[in-house]
Amino acid sequence: MNRSNEVLKPRNGHTLVVGIVARISGCQNQKELSLGDQEDHAKEVVAELYQGPVEFRVIATKGKGERLDRPELVDIEEAYRSRELDLNVMEDVGRMVRGAEAARLWGAGVDNGTRSIAPNDCCDTAEDNWEEDLLAACRDHVGHQTHTSKRIKQKKMNRFKKFGGATPCEIYGYIKPPETKTFDDWQKDDAATPIIQEGARRLKNTLNCSGVADWFNQQGVSVGKYCRRNKWYGAMVRRYYSNTLLKGMPCRGKRHTIKHHEKGRRVSVPNPKGPVFREYPHLAHLDPIDFDELNVLLKAKNDKYHRKLVNGIDPRWQVSRKRTRFPGQHACCWCCGWHYVWGGNGVTENLMCSASREWHCWNSIGFNGELAVQRLVTAMTSAMYQLDGFDDQFGEIVAIARQNCSGGQAERWEKLLRGEESLAREKVNFQNAISKYGPVDFLDEKIKNLKDCEQELARERYKLEQLKHKELCLPPSILHLRGMLEEEFQRLAIDSPEFGNLMRQLVPEFHVYNVRLLDGGHLLPRARVKLALGGNVPDIEHVPGLSDLLTKVVTLDLFERPPQRERIRENAVRLALQGMKQRQIAAQLEERPRLPAVQRALALDQLMRDREQTSPYTLVTEPPDDYAKLRRHKSPKYQFQPREGYERPAI
């Protein structure tokens, strides 16, 4: 490099203040010793230019050169603007930042009287054409990185396609011998297969990744030798069971990186072209059909809970990942369809509509969660005892199902065959249309729909084939089923996650709505609950008619007790019919109500007769104008937003 003849003079008159910028990316093959080498190189350059006393101020860091949000760049700019530096030296411009941002920073140095030198790039702000040289160096650095990245990605993908090369680090359940180059040499850990299959079964039944993570931790399942954590957690279980290696089909290219130029960050996003797969059946822990079905169920469950996109981008709002107690995030608001959460109106043991918190639903009436669970268990137990009259019918259905190994799935087989015939016709018609009209805009969407339909039919066929050779595990009688349920209730604490998993199987629907007495007054929470009394026995769904027999819809009051006028109404009416006056009725009743309460009770009963109703309650579908405690809908922030696709069930 041709050094400028410009003579360096210290600003402070006695000591030259020199900044040194050193950086390494922090990759596996880079060592911190390189930072020292860069410092020594810079000091050699300074020694050629100045022979007097020198004070060095070193900024040495690890980080990616593309990143524009690195804190050391702020320090460099502040050092330039402080007007204390006489000279700033870096081995090459890429050691400070890779890209045109370097020109802005060096320009700030020039404006504040600081000379900058990058000897390897032959750039020096003492030269008139420094900016042109600097931009040329930035172009070379960016181009070198881009070309290297493309070359490495293409090389690894090509090796994977040709012979299964470029293998990743092994996960739990697999053994990768030393010097292994391809998936052919990988080995499956047979001891892990039962654990992986049991975890998949639990996950399919509960769709609760955190619950499976807890079970893995209880069993002492290894997280894998390359995992940064020493315990399983929900997101890790979800990633693990979405890895196609578990079905013997490793893939490459599932995700790729894109650059956010404002901050210089590269983030991983799904690859729109999709991954490339290779088949290695000897590595499969799970049957491919079971694997695909599990992931379809998980995707369907979680899709409706994703964060709303802002201009098509995930804003990454902070979302709680903790496991909640039942019925939190399971009970559903009848008005808007959104789930209930704990902490209703500031009361920790109450639940309220989550949309109401965000001013998107008028229903801010909460209910006590413990009371709801107690009444739900009581209703479930009562419903089980009411089934005693169907014990003979139940036993007959179970006996027929056990004799017929297919579980009486004739209707499902017929529907499957019709679906396969229909799909075959659609494929033929689709191919004919392509031949006649050529490619059209909706081609990709149509192909995707056909593939989804084909996979769904393949899963259904697999299930039915399995049922042919499977002995159904069914309780022999209603008494036995009731005993299983009562045993689970006694074993599990109502605030435990395991109890929540059980209740979500037994209570598939839990809609909470509001009622009030015909003459007005407070709004009271009530629930329409669908009970699947055989929900904890998975094989019941394979027996036609049995699920319907064990399904009940009940109504539960989620308030502790009715208003006083309703509590005393029947007795007050009975005494009034005996000819007693209202004061005498008040004295006779056990609660010893005041006279106005008796008057209102009798008026409520008269109102029921006038409207020809047997119930003193009426459904509240809109916020009543005469109820001062419901004010959310009057706020300028309020905007009613029901859950997309939600339809209110009949009450």
C-alpha positions as CSV (number, residue, x, y, z in Angstrom):
1,M,0.0,0.0,0.0
2,N,1.2,3.5,-0.8
3,R,1.3,5.4,2.4
4,S,0.2,9.0,2.2
5,N,2.8,11.7,2.9
6,E,0.4,13.3,5.3
7,V,2.2,13.8,8.6
8,L,0.4,12.6,11.7
9,K,0.1,15.1,14.5
10,P,-1.4,14.4,17.9
11,R,-4.5,16.5,18.7
12,N,-3.5,16.7,22.3
13,G,0.1,17.9,21.4
14,H,2.0,15.0,23.0
15,T,0.5,11.5,22.4
16,L,-1.0,10.0,19.3
17,V,-4.4,8.4,20.1
18,V,-5.0,5.4,17.8
19,G,-8.1,3.2,17.6
20,I,-7.7,-0.4,16.5
21,V,-10.7,-2.4,15.3
22,A,-10.4,-6.2,15.3
23,R,-13.1,-8.8,14.8
24,I,-13.7,-12.5,14.2
25,S,-17.0,-14.1,13.3
26,G,-16.8,-16.7,16.1
27,C,-17.1,-19.7,13.7
28,Q,-15.9,-23.1,14.8
29,N,-12.4,-22.9,13.1
30,Q,-11.7,-19.4,14.2
31,K,-9.5,-18.7,17.2
32,E,-9.2,-15.7,19.5
33,L,-5.5,-15.7,18.7
34,S,-6.5,-14.0,15.4
35,L,-7.7,-10.9,17.3
36,G,-4.1,-10.5,18.7
37,D,-2.7,-11.0,15.2
38,Q,-4.9,-8.1,13.9
39,E,-3.8,-5.9,16.8
40,D,-0.1,-6.6,16.0
41,H,-0.7,-5.8,12.3
42,A,-2.3,-2.5,13.1
43,K,0.5,-1.5,15.5
44,E,3.1,-2.3,12.7
45,V,1.2,0.1,10.4
46,V,1.2,2.8,13.0
47,A,4.9,2.3,13.7
48,E,5.6,3.0,10.0
49,L,3.7,6.3,10.1
50,Y,4.6,7.7,13.5
51,Q,7.6,7.3,15.8
52,G,6.5,9.1,18.9
53,P,4.4,8.0,22.0
54,V,1.1,6.3,21.1
55,E,-2.0,5.4,23.1
56,F,-3.9,2.5,21.6
57,R,-7.7,2.0,22.2
58,V,-8.7,-1.5,21.0
59,I,-12.2,-2.6,20.1
60,A,-11.9,-6.4,19.6
61,T,-15.1,-8.5,19.3
62,K,-16.8,-11.6,18.0
63,G,-19.7,-11.1,15.6
64,K,-21.0,-11.4,12.1
65,G,-19.7,-8.7,9.8
66,E,-23.1,-8.2,8.2
67,R,-24.8,-7.3,11.4
68,L,-25.5,-3.6,11.7
69,D,-27.0,-3.8,15.2
70,R,-23.7,-4.9,16.9
71,P,-23.0,-2.7,20.0
72,E,-19.3,-2.2,18.9
73,L,-20.4,-0.2,15.8
74,V,-22.0,2.3,18.2
75,D,-18.7,2.5,20.1
76,I,-16.8,3.0,16.9
77,E,-19.1,5.8,15.8
78,E,-18.9,7.5,19.2
79,A,-15.1,7.3,19.1
80,Y,-15.1,9.0,15.7
81,R,-17.5,11.7,16.9
82,S,-15.6,12.3,20.2
83,R,-12.8,14.0,18.3
84,E,-10.2,12.2,20.5
85,L,-8.9,9.7,17.9
86,D,-6.1,10.8,15.6
87,L,-6.1,7.5,13.7
88,N,-8.3,4.4,13.3
89,V,-6.7,1.2,11.9
90,M,-8.3,-2.1,10.9
91,E,-6.7,-5.0,9.0
92,D,-9.4,-4.7,6.3
93,V,-12.8,-2.9,6.2
94,G,-14.7,-6.2,6.7
95,R,-13.2,-6.4,10.2
96,M,-15.3,-3.4,11.1
97,V,-18.4,-4.0,9.0
98,R,-19.1,-5.9,5.7
99,G,-21.1,-3.6,3.4
100,A,-21.7,0.0,2.4
101,E,-22.3,1.0,6.1
102,A,-18.5,1.2,6.3
103,A,-18.4,4.3,4.0
104,R,-20.8,6.1,6.4
105,L,-18.7,5.4,9.4
106,W,-15.5,6.4,7.8
107,G,-17.2,9.5,6.5
108,A,-18.1,10.4,10.1
109,G,-14.4,10.0,11.0
110,V,-13.3,12.3,8.2
111,D,-15.8,14.9,9.3
112,N,-14.4,14.8,12.8
113,G,-10.8,14.8,11.8
114,T,-9.9,11.2,12.3
115,R,-7.9,9.4,9.6
116,S,-8.9,5.7,8.9
117,I,-6.6,3.1,7.3
118,A,-7.3,-0.5,6.1
119,P,-4.0,-1.7,4.8
120,N,-5.2,-5.1,3.3
121,D,-7.8,-3.2,1.2
122,C,-5.4,-0.3,0.3
123,C,-7.9,2.2,1.7
124,D,-6.8,5.4,3.4
125,T,-8.9,8.5,4.0
126,A,-5.8,10.6,3.5
127,E,-6.2,9.8,-0.2
128,D,-8.6,11.9,-2.3
129,N,-10.3,8.8,-3.8
130,W,-10.7,7.0,-0.5
131,E,-14.5,6.7,-0.8
132,E,-14.3,5.1,-4.2
133,D,-11.6,2.6,-3.0
134,L,-13.7,1.8,0.1
135,L,-16.9,1.1,-1.8
136,A,-14.9,-1.2,-4.2
137,A,-13.5,-3.1,-1.1
138,C,-17.0,-3.4,0.4
139,R,-18.3,-4.8,-2.9
140,D,-15.5,-7.4,-2.9
141,H,-16.2,-8.5,0.6
142,V,-20.0,-8.8,0.1
143,G,-19.5,-10.7,-3.2
144,H,-17.0,-13.1,-1.7
145,Q,-19.4,-14.0,1.1
146,T,-22.3,-14.4,-1.3
147,H,-20.4,-16.6,-3.7
148,T,-18.9,-18.7,-0.9
149,S,-22.4,-19.2,0.7
150,K,-23.9,-20.3,-2.6
151,R,-21.0,-22.7,-3.3
152,I,-21.2,-24.4,0.1
153,K,-25.0,-24.8,0.0
154,Q,-25.0,-26.2,-3.5
155,K,-22.2,-28.6,-2.6
156,K,-23.9,-30.0,0.5
157,M,-27.3,-30.3,-1.2
158,N,-25.7,-32.1,-4.2
159,R,-24.0,-34.6,-1.8
160,F,-27.3,-35.2,0.0
161,K,-29.2,-35.9,-3.2
162,K,-26.5,-38.2,-4.7
163,F,-25.7,-40.4,-1.7
164,G,-27.1,-39.0,1.5
165,G,-24.1,-37.1,2.4
166,A,-23.7,-33.9,4.5
167,T,-25.4,-35.5,7.5
168,P,-26.3,-33.4,10.6
169,C,-25.6,-34.1,14.2
170,E,-27.5,-37.1,15.5
171,I,-30.5,-36.7,17.8
172,Y,-31.9,-38.9,20.5
173,G,-32.6,-42.4,19.2
174,Y,-29.8,-42.6,16.7
175,I,-26.1,-43.6,16.7
176,K,-23.6,-42.0,14.3
177,P,-20.4,-44.0,14.3
178,P,-17.1,-42.1,14.0
179,E,-16.0,-41.1,10.4
180,T,-19.6,-41.6,9.2
181,K,-20.2,-39.8,5.9
182,T,-23.8,-40.9,4.8
183,F,-27.1,-41.9,6.4
184,D,-26.4,-45.5,5.2
185,D,-23.9,-45.8,8.1
186,W,-26.2,-44.4,10.7
187,Q,-27.7,-46.8,13.2
188,K,-31.1,-46.8,15.0
189,D,-31.0,-47.2,18.8
190,D,-33.5,-50.0,19.3
191,A,-33.8,-49.3,23.0
192,A,-35.2,-45.9,22.3
193,T,-38.0,-47.1,19.9
194,P,-40.5,-48.0,22.6
195,I,-40.0,-44.7,24.4
196,I,-40.4,-42.7,21.1
197,Q,-43.5,-44.6,20.2
198,E,-45.1,-44.2,23.6
199,G,-44.3,-40.4,23.5
200,A,-45.9,-40.2,20.1
201,R,-49.0,-42.1,21.4
202,R,-49.3,-39.7,24.4
203,L,-48.8,-36.7,22.2
204,K,-51.5,-37.9,19.7
205,N,-54.0,-38.4,22.6
206,T,-53.3,-35.1,24.4
207,L,-51.7,-32.9,21.7
208,N,-49.8,-31.5,24.7
209,C,-46.1,-31.2,24.0
210,S,-45.3,-30.0,27.5
211,G,-46.9,-33.0,29.0
212,V,-44.8,-35.4,26.9
213,A,-41.7,-33.3,27.9
214,D,-42.5,-33.9,31.5
215,W,-42.9,-37.6,30.9
216,F,-39.6,-37.7,29.1
217,N,-37.9,-36.0,32.0
218,Q,-39.5,-38.4,34.5
219,Q,-38.3,-41.4,32.4
220,G,-34.8,-39.9,32.3
221,V,-34.8,-39.7,28.5
222,S,-31.6,-38.2,27.1
223,V,-32.0,-34.9,25.3
224,G,-29.1,-35.8,22.9
225,K,-25.4,-35.1,23.3
226,Y,-25.5,-31.9,21.2
227,C,-28.5,-30.3,23.0
228,R,-27.7,-27.1,24.9
229,R,-30.3,-27.9,27.6
230,N,-30.3,-30.9,29.9
231,K,-34.1,-31.2,30.2
232,W,-37.0,-31.6,27.7
233,Y,-39.5,-28.8,27.3
234,G,-42.6,-28.4,25.1
235,A,-41.0,-26.7,22.1
236,M,-38.2,-29.2,22.0
237,V,-40.7,-32.1,21.9
238,R,-42.6,-30.4,19.0
239,R,-39.4,-30.0,17.0
240,Y,-38.4,-33.6,17.7
241,Y,-41.6,-35.1,16.5
242,S,-41.6,-32.9,13.4
243,N,-38.2,-34.4,12.4
244,T,-38.9,-36.6,9.4
245,L,-35.9,-38.7,10.3
246,L,-38.2,-40.5,12.8
247,K,-40.1,-42.0,9.9
248,G,-36.9,-42.9,8.1
249,M,-36.9,-40.0,5.7
250,P,-34.2,-37.4,6.5
251,C,-34.5,-34.1,4.6
252,R,-32.4,-31.1,3.6
253,G,-33.5,-27.7,2.6
254,K,-36.6,-27.4,4.9
255,R,-35.6,-23.9,5.8
256,H,-33.3,-21.2,4.4
257,T,-32.0,-17.8,5.5
258,I,-33.0,-14.4,4.3
259,K,-31.3,-11.1,5.1
260,H,-33.0,-8.2,6.9
261,H,-31.0,-5.4,5.4
262,E,-31.9,-2.7,7.9
263,K,-30.1,-4.6,10.7
264,G,-28.0,-6.9,8.7
265,R,-29.5,-10.0,10.4
266,R,-30.0,-13.3,8.7
267,V,-33.1,-15.2,9.9
268,S,-34.2,-18.7,9.2
269,V,-37.6,-19.0,7.4
270,P,-39.4,-22.0,5.7
271,N,-38.1,-22.7,2.3
272,P,-40.8,-22.0,-0.3
273,K,-39.4,-24.6,-2.6
274,G,-39.8,-27.3,0.1
275,P,-37.2,-29.8,1.4
276,V,-35.5,-32.7,-0.5
277,F,-36.1,-36.2,1.1
278,R,-34.3,-39.5,1.0
279,E,-35.6,-42.8,2.2
280,Y,-33.8,-44.9,4.8
281,P,-36.3,-47.4,6.2
282,H,-33.7,-48.9,8.7
283,L,-33.8,-45.5,10.6
284,A,-37.6,-45.4,11.1
285,H,-38.8,-45.4,14.7
286,L,-42.4,-44.5,13.7
287,D,-44.6,-45.7,10.9
288,P,-44.7,-43.0,8.2
289,I,-48.6,-42.9,8.3
290,D,-48.6,-42.5,12.1
291,F,-45.9,-39.8,11.9
292,D,-47.8,-37.8,9.2
293,E,-51.1,-38.1,11.1
294,L,-49.6,-36.9,14.4
295,N,-48.1,-33.8,12.7
296,V,-51.4,-33.1,10.9
297,L,-53.2,-33.1,14.2
298,L,-50.6,-30.9,15.9
299,K,-50.7,-28.4,13.0
300,A,-54.5,-28.3,13.0
301,K,-54.5,-27.7,16.8
302,N,-51.8,-25.0,16.8
303,D,-52.7,-23.1,13.5
304,K,-55.5,-21.2,15.1
305,Y,-53.3,-20.0,18.0
306,H,-50.6,-18.4,15.9
307,R,-49.8,-14.8,16.4
308,K,-51.5,-12.4,14.0
309,L,-49.3,-11.3,11.1
310,V,-48.5,-7.6,10.6
311,N,-48.1,-7.0,6.9
312,G,-47.4,-10.7,6.5
313,I,-44.7,-10.7,9.2
314,D,-44.8,-12.3,12.6
315,P,-44.3,-9.5,15.1
316,R,-43.1,-12.0,17.7
317,W,-45.2,-10.9,20.6
318,Q,-44.3,-12.4,23.9
319,V,-46.4,-15.5,24.4
320,S,-46.6,-17.5,27.6
321,R,-45.4,-21.1,27.2
322,K,-46.5,-22.3,30.7
323,R,-49.0,-25.1,31.1
324,T,-52.3,-23.9,32.4
325,R,-54.8,-25.5,34.8
326,F,-58.1,-26.9,33.6
327,P,-60.4,-25.3,32.4
328,G,-58.0,-22.5,31.5
329,Q,-57.6,-22.1,27.6
330,H,-60.2,-24.9,27.2
331,A,-63.4,-23.3,28.3
332,C,-64.8,-21.2,25.4
333,C,-66.8,-17.9,25.4
334,W,-70.2,-18.6,23.8
335,C,-70.4,-15.0,22.6
336,C,-67.1,-14.7,20.6
337,G,-65.5,-18.2,20.6
338,W,-62.3,-17.2,22.3
339,H,-61.0,-19.3,25.2
340,Y,-61.1,-18.4,28.9
341,V,-57.9,-17.6,30.9
342,W,-57.1,-17.4,34.6
343,G,-57.0,-14.1,36.5
344,G,-60.5,-12.9,35.6
345,N,-61.0,-9.2,36.6
346,G,-58.0,-9.4,38.8
347,V,-59.2,-12.4,40.8
348,T,-56.6,-15.2,40.5
349,E,-59.0,-18.1,41.1
350,N,-61.5,-16.8,38.5
351,L,-61.5,-17.1,34.7
352,M,-62.6,-14.6,32.1
353,C,-62.9,-14.4,28.3
354,S,-59.5,-13.6,26.8
355,A,-61.0,-11.4,24.0
356,S,-62.7,-9.3,26.7
357,R,-59.3,-8.4,28.1
358,E,-58.3,-7.0,24.7
359,W,-61.6,-5.1,24.3
360,H,-62.8,-7.4,21.6
361,C,-65.8,-9.0,23.5
362,W,-68.3,-7.4,25.8
363,N,-68.6,-10.5,28.1
364,S,-66.4,-9.7,31.0
365,I,-68.3,-11.9,33.5
366,G,-65.9,-14.3,35.2
367,F,-66.5,-17.6,37.0
368,N,-64.7,-19.5,39.7
369,G,-62.5,-22.2,38.2
370,E,-62.4,-24.6,41.2
371,L,-66.2,-24.4,41.5
372,A,-66.6,-25.2,37.8
373,V,-64.3,-28.3,38.1
374,Q,-66.1,-29.6,41.2
375,R,-69.5,-29.3,39.5
376,L,-68.2,-30.8,36.3
377,V,-66.8,-33.9,38.1
378,T,-70.2,-34.2,40.0
379,A,-72.1,-34.0,36.7
380,M,-69.8,-36.5,35.1
381,T,-70.2,-39.0,37.9
382,S,-74.0,-38.5,37.9
383,A,-74.1,-39.1,34.1
384,M,-72.1,-42.3,34.6
385,Y,-74.6,-43.6,37.1
386,Q,-77.5,-42.7,34.8
387,L,-76.0,-45.1,32.2
388,D,-76.6,-48.1,34.4
389,G,-79.9,-48.7,32.5
390,F,-77.8,-49.1,29.3
391,D,-75.5,-51.7,30.7
392,D,-76.9,-54.5,28.6
393,Q,-76.8,-52.4,25.4
394,F,-73.2,-51.4,26.2
395,G,-72.1,-55.0,26.8
396,E,-73.7,-56.2,23.6
397,I,-72.0,-53.5,21.5
398,V,-68.6,-54.3,23.1
399,A,-69.1,-58.1,22.5
400,I,-70.0,-57.6,18.8
401,A,-67.0,-55.3,18.4
402,R,-64.6,-57.8,19.9
403,Q,-65.9,-60.6,17.7
404,N,-65.5,-58.4,14.6
405,C,-61.8,-57.6,14.5
406,S,-62.3,-54.7,12.2
407,G,-64.4,-53.0,14.9
408,G,-67.5,-52.8,12.7
409,Q,-65.9,-50.4,10.3
410,A,-67.9,-51.3,7.2
411,E,-69.2,-47.8,6.7
412,R,-65.7,-46.4,7.0
413,W,-64.3,-48.9,4.4
414,E,-67.2,-48.0,2.0
415,K,-66.5,-44.3,2.4
416,L,-62.8,-44.9,1.9
417,L,-63.3,-46.8,-1.3
418,R,-65.6,-44.1,-2.6
419,G,-63.0,-41.5,-1.8
420,E,-60.2,-43.4,-3.5
421,E,-62.3,-43.8,-6.6
422,S,-63.2,-40.2,-6.6
423,L,-59.6,-39.2,-6.2
424,A,-58.5,-41.4,-9.1
425,R,-61.1,-39.8,-11.4
426,E,-59.9,-36.3,-10.3
427,K,-56.3,-37.2,-11.2
428,V,-57.3,-38.4,-14.6
429,N,-59.4,-35.3,-15.3
430,F,-56.6,-33.1,-14.0
431,Q,-54.1,-34.7,-16.3
432,N,-56.5,-34.4,-19.3
433,A,-57.0,-30.7,-18.5
434,I,-53.3,-30.1,-18.4
435,S,-52.8,-31.8,-21.7
436,K,-55.6,-29.8,-23.3
437,Y,-55.1,-26.3,-21.8
438,G,-51.5,-26.4,-20.5
439,P,-50.4,-24.8,-17.2
440,V,-52.8,-22.4,-15.6
441,D,-52.6,-20.1,-12.5
442,F,-54.4,-22.4,-10.1
443,L,-52.2,-25.4,-11.0
444,D,-50.1,-25.4,-7.8
445,E,-53.1,-25.1,-5.5
446,K,-54.9,-27.9,-7.2
447,I,-51.9,-30.2,-7.0
448,K,-51.6,-29.4,-3.3
449,N,-55.3,-30.2,-2.7
450,L,-54.9,-33.5,-4.5
451,K,-51.8,-34.4,-2.4
452,D,-53.6,-33.5,0.8
453,C,-56.6,-35.7,-0.2
454,E,-54.3,-38.5,-1.1
455,Q,-52.5,-38.4,2.2
456,E,-55.8,-38.3,4.2
457,L,-57.1,-41.3,2.4
458,A,-53.8,-43.1,2.9
459,R,-54.0,-42.4,6.7
460,E,-57.6,-43.7,6.8
461,R,-56.6,-46.9,4.9
462,Y,-53.7,-47.4,7.3
463,K,-56.0,-47.1,10.3
464,L,-58.5,-49.5,9.0
465,E,-55.8,-52.0,8.0
466,Q,-54.4,-51.8,11.5
467,L,-57.9,-52.4,13.1
468,K,-58.2,-55.7,11.2
469,H,-55.4,-57.2,13.3
470,K,-55.8,-55.2,16.5
471,E,-57.6,-56.4,19.6
472,L,-59.7,-53.5,20.8
473,C,-59.1,-52.6,24.4
474,L,-62.6,-51.9,25.8
475,P,-64.2,-51.9,29.2
476,P,-66.6,-54.9,29.6
477,S,-69.3,-52.9,31.3
478,I,-70.5,-49.5,32.4
479,L,-69.6,-50.4,35.9
480,H,-66.0,-51.1,34.9
481,L,-65.8,-47.8,32.9
482,R,-67.2,-45.9,35.9
483,G,-64.6,-47.5,38.2
484,M,-61.8,-46.4,35.8
485,L,-63.1,-42.9,35.8
486,E,-63.5,-42.6,39.6
487,E,-60.1,-44.1,40.1
488,E,-58.5,-41.4,37.9
489,F,-60.4,-38.6,39.8
490,Q,-59.2,-39.9,43.1
491,R,-55.6,-40.3,41.9
492,L,-55.1,-36.9,40.3
493,A,-55.2,-33.5,41.9
494,I,-57.6,-31.1,40.2
495,D,-54.8,-28.5,39.7
496,S,-52.3,-30.9,38.2
497,P,-51.5,-30.9,34.4
498,E,-52.4,-34.7,34.3
499,F,-55.9,-33.9,35.5
500,G,-56.2,-31.2,32.8
501,N,-55.1,-33.7,30.1
502,L,-57.8,-36.2,31.3
503,M,-60.5,-33.6,31.5
504,R,-59.8,-32.3,28.0
505,Q,-60.4,-35.8,26.7
506,L,-63.6,-36.2,28.7
507,V,-64.9,-32.7,28.0
508,P,-64.4,-31.9,24.3
509,E,-66.7,-28.8,24.4
510,F,-67.1,-26.3,27.2
511,H,-69.1,-23.2,26.2
512,V,-69.7,-20.5,28.8
513,Y,-72.6,-18.1,28.4
514,N,-74.6,-15.7,30.6
515,V,-78.1,-15.7,31.9
516,R,-80.2,-13.5,34.1
517,L,-83.5,-13.7,35.8
518,L,-86.6,-12.6,33.8
519,D,-87.0,-9.5,36.0
520,G,-83.4,-8.4,35.5
521,G,-80.5,-8.2,37.9
522,H,-77.0,-9.6,37.8
523,L,-75.6,-11.6,34.9
524,L,-74.8,-15.2,35.9
525,P,-72.4,-17.5,34.1
526,R,-73.6,-20.9,33.0
527,A,-72.0,-23.6,30.8
528,R,-73.1,-25.9,28.0
529,V,-70.8,-28.9,28.4
530,K,-70.4,-31.8,26.1
531,L,-69.3,-34.9,28.0
532,A,-67.4,-37.8,26.3
533,L,-67.6,-40.3,29.1
534,G,-65.4,-42.7,27.2
535,G,-62.8,-40.1,26.1
536,N,-60.1,-41.7,28.2
537,V,-60.5,-45.0,26.3
538,P,-59.1,-44.4,22.8
539,D,-60.5,-47.6,21.2
540,I,-64.1,-46.5,21.9
541,E,-64.0,-44.3,18.8
542,H,-63.5,-47.4,16.6
543,V,-66.8,-48.9,17.7
544,P,-69.9,-47.5,15.9
545,G,-72.6,-46.4,18.3
546,L,-70.6,-46.6,21.4
547,S,-69.3,-43.0,21.4
548,D,-72.9,-41.7,20.9
549,L,-74.1,-43.8,23.9
550,L,-71.4,-42.3,26.1
551,T,-71.8,-38.7,24.9
552,K,-74.0,-36.3,27.0
553,V,-74.7,-32.6,26.8
554,V,-75.3,-31.0,30.2
555,T,-75.9,-27.5,31.6
556,L,-73.9,-26.4,34.6
557,D,-74.5,-23.3,36.8
558,L,-71.1,-21.7,37.4
559,F,-72.3,-19.4,40.1
560,E,-72.4,-20.5,43.8
561,R,-76.1,-20.0,44.3
562,P,-79.1,-18.2,42.7
563,P,-80.3,-14.8,43.8
564,Q,-82.5,-14.8,47.0
565,R,-85.8,-14.2,45.2
566,E,-85.2,-17.3,43.1
567,R,-84.0,-19.4,46.1
568,I,-87.3,-18.7,48.0
569,R,-89.6,-18.5,45.0
570,E,-91.1,-22.0,45.0
571,N,-91.7,-22.1,48.8
572,A,-93.1,-18.5,48.7
573,V,-95.5,-19.5,45.9
574,R,-96.5,-22.7,47.8
575,L,-97.3,-20.7,51.0
576,A,-99.1,-18.0,49.0
577,L,-101.4,-20.7,47.6
578,Q,-102.2,-21.7,51.1
579,G,-103.6,-18.2,51.7
580,M,-100.8,-16.7,53.7
581,K,-100.0,-13.1,53.5
582,Q,-96.6,-11.9,52.4
583,R,-95.5,-11.0,55.9
584,Q,-96.5,-14.4,57.2
585,I,-94.6,-16.0,54.3
586,A,-91.4,-14.1,55.1
587,A,-91.7,-15.3,58.7
588,Q,-92.2,-18.9,57.7
589,L,-89.3,-19.2,55.2
590,E,-86.1,-20.6,56.6
591,E,-83.9,-17.8,55.2
592,R,-86.1,-15.2,57.0
593,P,-86.1,-12.9,54.0
594,R,-87.4,-9.3,54.2
595,L,-90.8,-8.4,52.8
596,P,-89.4,-6.9,49.5
597,A,-87.6,-10.2,48.7
598,V,-90.9,-12.1,49.0
599,Q,-92.7,-9.6,46.9
600,R,-90.0,-9.9,44.1
601,A,-90.1,-13.7,44.3
602,L,-93.9,-13.8,43.8
603,A,-93.6,-11.2,41.0
604,L,-90.9,-13.4,39.3
605,D,-93.2,-16.4,39.4
606,Q,-96.0,-14.4,37.9
607,L,-93.7,-13.2,35.1
608,M,-92.8,-16.8,34.3
609,R,-96.5,-17.7,34.0
610,D,-97.2,-14.7,31.8
611,R,-94.4,-15.7,29.4
612,E,-95.3,-19.4,29.7
613,Q,-91.7,-20.3,30.8
614,T,-90.7,-23.1,33.1
615,S,-87.3,-21.5,33.9
616,P,-86.9,-18.2,35.6
617,Y,-83.7,-17.5,33.6
618,T,-83.3,-15.9,30.1
619,L,-80.3,-16.1,27.8
620,V,-78.2,-12.9,27.4
621,T,-77.0,-12.6,23.8
622,E,-76.1,-8.9,23.9
623,P,-74.9,-6.5,26.7
624,P,-78.0,-5.2,28.5
625,D,-78.5,-1.5,28.6
626,D,-79.7,-1.6,32.2
627,Y,-76.5,-3.3,33.6
628,A,-74.0,-0.8,34.7
629,K,-71.1,-3.3,35.3
630,L,-70.8,-4.1,31.6
631,R,-69.1,-1.1,30.1
632,R,-66.4,-2.5,27.8
633,H,-68.6,-2.2,24.8
634,K,-69.0,1.6,25.5
635,S,-65.3,2.3,25.3
636,P,-63.8,3.8,22.1
637,K,-61.3,1.0,22.1
638,Y,-64.0,-1.7,21.9
639,Q,-64.4,-3.6,18.6
640,F,-66.2,-6.9,18.7
641,Q,-64.0,-9.6,17.0
642,P,-65.2,-13.2,17.2
643,R,-62.9,-16.0,16.5
644,E,-62.6,-16.6,12.7
645,G,-65.0,-19.3,11.6
646,Y,-66.7,-19.6,15.0
647,E,-70.4,-20.6,15.0
648,R,-72.4,-20.3,18.2
649,P,-73.8,-23.7,19.3
650,A,-77.5,-23.8,20.2
651,I,-78.3,-23.3,23.9
